[in-house]
Structure formats: structure tokens, C-alpha cells
Amino acid sequence: MPTNLHAWEPLAEQALDAATFGYIAGGAGDERTLRDNSAAFGRLRLVPRMLRGTAGGVDASTTVLGAELASPIMVAPFAYQGAFHPDGEAATAAAAAALGLCMCLSTLANTSMEDVAAASGGGVRWFQLYPMADQALNDEMIARAEAAGYRAVIVTVDLPPYGVRERELHHPFALPADLGLPCIPEKSAAAGSPTPVQTTEMMKLDLDWSDIAAWASRWNLPLVVKGVLSPEDAALALEHGARGVIVSNHGGRQLDTTIATIDALPRVCAAVADRAEVFLDGGVRRGTDVVKALALGARAVLIGRPAAYGLAVAGRDGASAVLAQLISETENALALCGCRTVAEACSALIAPET
Ligand SMILES: Cc1cc2nc3c(=O)[nH]c(=O)nc-3n(C[C@H](O)[C@H](O)[C@H](O)COP(=O)(O)O)c2cc1C
């Protein structure tokens, strides 16, 4: 059994063909942002507190938009899970639910939102929307998500267009012909075996803040904007009705050389100023990364690739092992920092830059 999240990547590389592995692992351009998301966590230094009664264990539970989680960790929305393991999104959702974590389901899932709901039982789930050009389809998807018990809608705003991902140019990835995209109403789904770039062609290309405002007031589910790096955009998201923002650069898959998410987080949190919940993804691989994100103002983190690797290697058990490792490391890091609860992870834990 791998002992940490990094160790799942080479196992997944063995389990998958080159195109599928490259699709998951790759980033845009020179992959500088992909590497820097993790490296930036490594540059931050912790200043732990002692004698705070945490040696016997801590309470890492929290809430996200009012829903209780066992730990401040969520599964990021990632597409095409049926191509990584036959059990696809149902396996990931079941793993997350059993551990008390939130699963975010991608628009581009190979399992329907209803089947994922059944697989996760009462588990907390959010639905991620890539808005489609045909507005009626967006309303239809959100109505289905609401009926199936999803508690929030994430609108991803940093794609399209699709990033320049060179690994996919070397080893083109296409969705296997036997897999569909059942969250998307049938009339719009790309036929055959679409490549990721072809799938983006049905998306709304002229998205602007007025769309966010219209959806936030029309849909019952709270709306979270994913893909924010600038404090100005975070403030705009709130002005237009968002209840949360996810500080994300899409795991370095879109615009290369962007700021690392953990470096962007403090200014976004300052702009949001407790008016909404702020989440972060990108490069979270260790419990210490989770604690650093909490200390700098995140409500919870999302993880993408490690969950995909666990799923690819061993289905539900693999996804579960990855998530359980991160939960356990997070509790250990909180205890060693002297934090009895996640609320006690504050900015004083981060050493000032020298
Ligand atoms: C294989 C893969 C597919 C993804 N598909 C989606 C998607 O459908 N929707 C979305 O909003 N983000 C998608 N993302 C981005 C993730 O939600 C998340 O932002 C990113 O993976 C976080 O970085 P990490 O992989 O370093 O944890 C995808 C990421 C990966 C690795």
C-alpha cells in the first residue's frame, strides 16, 4: 500500500495507457503552474504551538455551506472517471461518502448524477457545471442536480478555451466509445468518442458576470465560482450572488505560469472578508498543505489528481485509501501545530517571509 499521495502517481502510470495517464497528469505549456502549485506549499514554513492538549487527537470536522464534513477535504470535480476505472464516479463518490467528505461531480462525468447520488447514499455532493451554450440545458442540469440531492452548484470559469496541454498533443486522449456523458442532456452531448477539446465546443463561450448573477438568483442551489485567482474577481463573484469561490488554476491545466493557488489565497480571502466561503485546490498533497490552506483562510481544500490515481489503481478502495491518507495526515499536522479544531488553524501558524 502506498504510504503517501505522491506514491499513487507511478502506480497509476502503470495501470493506465499513455494517453489516459497523460490526460490526468499533464498541465499546460511548460507545466510551471502544475509544479508550482505544490512547490509553493513547500516554500511556506509552519510555526507550531506547543502544550495545547492535542497529543491525544483533534477534531478536524467542519462545515461547507452548512453541510458537515469529517475533515476539510473535498474531491475536486474531474471528468471522465469511467475512463480511469470501470466503476468511475460511483466508486469515487462512495469512497468520499464513507469517509464523511464531499464529492464534487463534473458535468463531464461518465456516470449520471442520479447513479452517483445512489452510490454515495447520504454523502455530501456538489455538482460542477460547465455552462452550455443552450441555456435551457443549464436549467435542466441544475434541476436534476437539485432533485438528486446535490447541495451546491460549482460554475467553473477558467475553461473554455482549453489549455495547451502538450502531453495530449503527443498522446491524444479521447473518451472511449462505450462511455457517455449522462449528466449532459442527450440532445447536446458530443457524439462518438469526443476529445476533451471537442467537448468544450458545446460550452458557452461568452460567459460573463451577468450570467452568474442570473443563475445565482434563478437557481435554488448556492452557487460557487471555481477558477478565481484575482481578489477583484472574488469580490465580483460575491457582488453577483456567489456564496463561495474556489481559488483554482485548474491544477495548472489551463493558463501556464499563473500564480500558485496557495500564493493567491491570502489576497482572495482579504477581498472576501468572511462574506462567503473560500476554497482552494491545486497541488494539495500533504496534511501540512491542508493546514497551510486553512491557516491562510480556506474553508476546505479539494484534491484532483491523487483521487484520480487512487481510482485508477484500485477503484473505490484506491480512492478511499488516498482520501484516508490525507485525512490522517491532516489530523496529525493539526495536532503537531497545536490546533484542537480547524478553527484554530490561523495565520500565525505561517512563518513571515524573511
Ligand atoms: C483529469 C482531470 C480532469 C478534470 N476535469 C475537470 C472538470 O471536469 N471540471 C472542473 O471544474 N475541473 C476539472 N479539473 C480540475 C480539478 O477540478 C482541480 O481544479 C485540479 O485537479 C486541482 O489540482 P490537483 O489535481 O493538483 O489536485 C480536472 C482535473 C483533472 C486532473
The ligand as a MOL file (V3000), in Angstrom:
LIG
                    3D

  0  0  0     0  0            999 V3000
M  V30 BEGIN CTAB
M  V30 COUNTS 31 33 0 0 0
M  V30 BEGIN ATOM
M  V30 1 C -8.1730 14.5490 -15.0710 0
M  V30 2 C -8.7380 15.8610 -14.6310 0
M  V30 3 C -9.9840 16.2600 -15.1090 0
M  V30 4 C -10.5420 17.4650 -14.6600 0
M  V30 5 N -11.8170 17.7940 -15.0510 0
M  V30 6 C -12.4110 18.8790 -14.5130 0
M  V30 7 C -13.7810 19.1570 -14.7700 0
M  V30 8 O -14.4620 18.4040 -15.4600 0
M  V30 9 N -14.3150 20.2790 -14.2150 0
M  V30 10 C -13.5920 21.1420 -13.4170 0
M  V30 11 O -14.1150 22.1550 -12.9480 0
M  V30 12 N -12.2930 20.8960 -13.1560 0
M  V30 13 C -11.6950 19.7810 -13.6670 0
M  V30 14 N -10.3880 19.5030 -13.3330 0
M  V30 15 C -9.6620 20.3900 -12.3920 0
M  V30 16 C -9.8850 19.9490 -10.9390 0
M  V30 17 O -11.2080 20.1890 -10.5230 0
M  V30 18 C -8.9500 20.6700 -9.9570 0
M  V30 19 O -9.0670 22.0660 -10.1680 0
M  V30 20 C -7.4890 20.2660 -10.0570 0
M  V30 21 O -7.3520 18.9090 -10.4150 0
M  V30 22 C -6.8070 20.5050 -8.7130 0
M  V30 23 O -5.4600 20.2820 -8.7850 0
M  V30 24 P -4.7270 18.9050 -8.3390 0
M  V30 25 O -5.0060 17.9200 -9.4410 0
M  V30 26 O -3.2980 19.3370 -8.2730 0
M  V30 27 O -5.2820 18.4720 -7.0060 0
M  V30 28 C -9.8050 18.2930 -13.7670 0
M  V30 29 C -8.5550 17.8880 -13.3210 0
M  V30 30 C -8.0200 16.6880 -13.7290 0
M  V30 31 C -6.6930 16.2620 -13.1780 0
M  V30 END ATOM
M  V30 BEGIN BOND
M  V30 1 1 1 2
M  V30 2 1 2 3
M  V30 3 2 2 30
M  V30 4 2 3 4
M  V30 5 1 4 5
M  V30 6 1 4 28
M  V30 7 2 5 6
M  V30 8 1 6 7
M  V30 9 1 6 13
M  V30 10 2 7 8
M  V30 11 1 7 9
M  V30 12 1 9 10
M  V30 13 2 10 11
M  V30 14 1 10 12
M  V30 15 2 12 13
M  V30 16 1 13 14
M  V30 17 1 14 15
M  V30 18 1 14 28
M  V30 19 1 15 16
M  V30 20 1 16 17
M  V30 21 1 16 18
M  V30 22 1 18 19
M  V30 23 1 18 20
M  V30 24 1 20 21
M  V30 25 1 20 22
M  V30 26 1 22 23
M  V30 27 1 23 24
M  V30 28 2 24 25
M  V30 29 1 24 26
M  V30 30 1 24 27
M  V30 31 2 28 29
M  V30 32 1 29 30
M  V30 33 1 30 31
M  V30 END BOND
M  V30 END CTAB
M  END
